[in-house]
Amino acid sequence: MDSGNSPSSSSNYCNLMMCCRKMTQGKCKPVNTFVHESLADVKAVCSQKKVTCKNGQTNCYQSKSTMRITDCRETGSSKYPNCAYKTTQVEKHIIVACGGKPSVPVHFDASE
């Protein structure tokens, strides 16, 4: 999550955030999604539409409304330690896995 922050229009956003969040230590993390909504709005997804997770588990929930997200995907030319990412900003419904009591998001599963 990168809540409270508007997604940067910079194509360098993912390169900076992936490094800052330590997702490029030891290897380049291939994919990550940053959600640009409040923590309260993301937590609320756990009480919305129940869906099946990509791995077949049944603890995933889809947001009622679209959310601002930034998808970061490793480029073909990326090679550790010089990790490089393509930045794509979109508004999509998010799907998160939820757990605990009270139920809170524990994993970003997908967007659609």
Secondary structure, 3 states (H helix, E strand, C coil): CCCCCCCCCCCCHHHHHHHHCCCCCCCCCCEEEEECCCHHHHHHHHHCEEECCCCCCCCEEECCCCEEEEEEEECCCCECCECCEEEEEEEECEEEEEECCCCEEEEEEEEC
